[in-house]
Each structure stands twice: as C-alpha cells, then as structure tokens.
C-alpha cells in the first residue's frame, strides 16, 4: 500500500508524522473506483441558516435517506452523510452558503483521524454546510463525477460549484480554504 506522509503542526514541530492521504488505486482497496463491493449506512438530514435552528427542505427521491416529512434535509452545526441521490439537492438548497464535502472511505486511516476534527469544525462554523460522502460502490458515480483520486479529499462548493479542493488530512489547510471561499 502506498501512502504519502506529511509532517506539520501549527504549534511547532511535530513529534510524529501524520498520514495525510490514502492512494486508493495503489493499494487496491477503493471500491468506488475499482469495483469492489461495500455497503454503507446512509443518512441525510437538514440545511439550516446561520445560528438559527430552522430547516430548509431538500427534495429527494431516495427511499433510504432519512427524511423530515417527505423531504431530506441537512443541518448546520453537524456533519450530514450524503449519497449520490441527496448530494446535489442539498448543495442546491444551500444556495449561496459555502458547502464543504468530506470524501472518505471506511478503511482509510487519515479519514478516521479527520472525522472528529471535521465534526468540530461543523459545530463551530454555523454558516457553512458540512457534508460527508462514503466513496463506496453505491456512490461510485458521484465520486467519479467529483474527480476523487485520493482520500480524504475535501471539496469546497459555493453557489453549487466546486471552487476549492484540499487533499489529505490537512486541517489547517482546510480551515484556511474555507475562510478564503467564505470571504470571496
């Protein structure tokens, strides 16, 4: 298995290296691109405005998506699991809000390291919609459409378009990219 290593810290020199990305094609364990089978639990929940706890409904045709009434929703202050059916409707419902998508796999070590940090970001930055996509066989079409090559990959969208990308477990770089997009 080939991994790219990165040593970085915003608090001085790191004492141990951090694995920043998994290269799925090299290790052959990326079902979304290599055709392996994997199943995942799918959830999709609410798009909310600022610090208010209101809900913007998102239409969804998926029967395996959590719903509010008959519609899927995403909520700020948390990370929402999306799939190939719910991703674009949630992005469109977000309107001018910045949307950050964490593209990960269940087996990826750096993805597991970033997950709680990504969750913390979502709890602090309530004017951004945080989503995550398990790049498994079921979501293969969306992973290919978004050009996934390594995991974790973070896609930052504004007005329904991908405007920035951060690859690897690089929390500081991700935070800076989000702030850049928010201020543009």
C-alpha positions as CSV (number, residue, x, y, z in Angstrom):
1,X,0.0,0.0,0.0
2,X,1.4,3.4,-1.0
3,X,0.8,6.3,1.4
4,X,2.0,9.9,1.2
5,X,3.3,11.1,4.6
6,X,3.2,14.7,5.8
7,X,4.6,16.2,9.0
8,X,3.0,19.5,10.0
9,X,1.8,21.4,13.1
10,X,0.6,24.9,13.7
11,X,2.0,24.6,17.3
12,X,5.7,24.0,16.3
13,X,7.5,20.9,15.1
14,X,5.5,17.6,15.1
15,X,6.9,14.8,17.2
16,X,5.5,12.1,14.9
17,X,4.5,12.1,11.2
18,X,0.8,12.2,10.2
19,X,-0.5,10.2,7.3
20,X,-2.2,12.7,5.1
21,X,-3.7,10.7,2.3
22,X,-4.6,7.2,1.1
23,X,-3.9,6.5,-2.5
24,X,-6.7,4.0,-3.3
25,X,-5.6,3.0,-6.7
26,X,-2.2,2.0,-5.4
27,X,-3.4,-0.1,-2.6
28,X,-6.4,-1.6,-4.4
29,X,-8.9,-1.0,-1.6
30,X,-11.1,1.7,-3.0
31,X,-14.4,0.1,-4.0
32,X,-15.9,3.2,-5.6
33,X,-13.2,3.3,-8.3
34,X,-12.0,-0.2,-8.5
35,X,-15.3,-2.0,-8.5
36,X,-15.1,-3.7,-5.1
37,X,-18.3,-4.2,-3.1
38,X,-19.1,-2.4,0.1
39,X,-22.3,-1.3,1.8
40,X,-22.8,1.7,4.0
41,X,-25.3,3.1,6.3
42,X,-26.8,6.2,4.7
43,X,-28.2,9.2,6.4
44,X,-29.1,12.6,5.2
45,X,-30.5,15.3,7.4
46,X,-31.0,19.2,7.2
47,X,-29.7,22.7,5.7
48,X,-30.1,25.4,8.3
49,X,-29.4,29.1,8.2
50,X,-26.7,30.7,10.4
51,X,-27.1,30.3,14.1
52,X,-30.9,29.8,13.8
53,X,-32.1,26.2,14.0
54,X,-34.6,26.3,11.1
55,X,-34.8,23.7,8.4
56,X,-34.7,24.2,4.6
57,X,-36.3,21.1,3.0
58,X,-34.5,19.3,0.2
59,X,-36.4,17.1,-2.2
60,X,-35.1,13.6,-2.5
61,X,-36.2,10.5,-4.4
62,X,-34.1,8.2,-2.3
63,X,-36.1,5.8,-0.1
64,X,-33.0,5.0,2.1
65,X,-32.5,8.7,3.1
66,X,-33.6,10.0,6.5
67,X,-36.5,12.4,5.9
68,X,-38.3,15.2,7.5
69,X,-41.9,14.8,6.3
70,X,-41.3,13.6,2.7
71,X,-38.1,15.6,2.2
72,X,-34.3,15.1,3.0
73,X,-32.6,17.9,4.9
74,X,-29.1,19.0,6.1
75,X,-28.4,20.9,9.2
76,X,-25.6,23.3,10.2
77,X,-23.8,22.5,13.4
78,X,-23.3,18.9,12.4
79,X,-21.9,16.8,9.5
80,X,-24.6,15.3,7.3
81,X,-24.0,12.0,5.5
82,X,-25.0,12.3,1.8
83,X,-25.2,9.8,-1.1
84,X,-25.4,10.0,-4.8
85,X,-29.2,10.9,-4.7
86,X,-29.0,13.5,-1.9
87,X,-25.8,15.4,-2.5
88,X,-26.8,17.8,-5.4
89,X,-30.2,18.6,-4.0
90,X,-28.7,19.6,-0.6
91,X,-26.0,21.7,-2.4
92,X,-28.7,23.5,-4.4
93,X,-30.8,24.1,-1.3
94,X,-27.8,25.7,0.4
95,X,-27.9,28.5,-2.1
96,X,-25.0,31.0,-1.5
97,X,-23.8,29.2,1.6
98,X,-20.4,27.5,1.5
99,X,-20.7,23.7,1.4
100,X,-17.7,21.5,2.4
101,X,-17.8,17.8,1.4
102,X,-15.5,15.3,3.1
103,X,-15.0,12.4,0.7
104,X,-13.7,9.4,2.7
105,X,-13.7,5.6,2.9
106,X,-14.4,3.3,5.9
107,X,-10.9,1.7,5.7
108,X,-8.8,4.9,5.4
109,X,-6.7,5.8,8.5
110,X,-6.3,9.5,7.7
111,X,-10.1,9.8,7.1
112,X,-10.7,8.4,10.6
113,X,-8.3,10.9,12.1
114,X,-10.0,13.8,10.3
115,X,-13.6,12.8,11.1
116,X,-13.8,14.2,14.6
117,X,-11.9,17.3,13.6
118,X,-14.3,17.9,10.7
119,X,-17.2,17.4,13.2
120,X,-15.7,20.1,15.5
121,X,-15.4,22.4,12.5
122,X,-19.1,21.9,11.7
123,X,-20.1,22.7,15.3
124,X,-18.1,26.0,15.3
125,X,-18.8,27.3,11.8
126,X,-22.6,27.5,11.6
127,X,-22.7,29.5,8.4
128,X,-21.2,26.6,6.4
129,X,-22.9,23.3,5.5
130,X,-20.6,20.3,6.2
131,X,-21.3,17.0,4.3
132,X,-19.6,13.7,4.1
133,X,-19.6,11.1,1.3
134,X,-18.5,7.5,1.8
135,X,-16.9,6.7,-1.5
136,X,-18.2,3.1,-1.7
137,X,-19.7,1.2,-4.6
138,X,-23.1,2.8,-4.1
139,X,-21.7,6.3,-4.5
140,X,-19.2,5.4,-7.4
141,X,-21.0,7.7,-9.9
142,X,-20.8,10.7,-7.7
143,X,-17.2,10.0,-6.7
144,X,-16.2,9.8,-10.3
145,X,-18.2,12.9,-11.2
146,X,-16.3,14.9,-8.5
147,X,-13.0,13.5,-9.6
148,X,-11.9,11.7,-6.5
149,X,-8.4,10.3,-6.7
150,X,-7.2,10.1,-3.0
151,X,-9.0,10.1,0.3
152,X,-9.6,12.1,2.3
153,X,-10.5,14.8,-0.2
154,X,-12.4,17.9,0.8
155,X,-14.4,19.7,-1.9
156,X,-15.5,23.3,-1.1
157,X,-18.5,24.5,-3.1
158,X,-20.1,27.9,-3.4
159,X,-23.3,28.6,-5.5
160,X,-23.4,24.9,-6.5
161,X,-19.9,24.8,-7.9
162,X,-16.7,23.3,-6.7
163,X,-14.3,26.2,-6.1
164,X,-11.5,24.7,-4.0
165,X,-10.2,21.3,-3.1
166,X,-7.9,20.1,-0.2
167,X,-6.5,16.6,-0.4
168,X,-5.1,14.8,2.7
169,X,-5.5,15.1,6.4
170,X,-4.5,18.8,6.5
171,X,-6.8,20.5,9.0
172,X,-5.1,23.9,8.8
173,X,-5.1,24.0,5.0
174,X,-8.8,23.0,5.0
175,X,-9.7,25.8,7.5
176,X,-7.8,28.3,5.5
177,X,-9.5,27.2,2.3
178,X,-13.0,27.5,3.8
179,X,-12.2,31.0,5.1
180,X,-10.9,32.1,1.7
181,X,-14.1,30.8,0.0
182,X,-16.3,32.5,2.6
183,X,-14.7,35.8,2.2
184,X,-14.8,35.8,-1.6
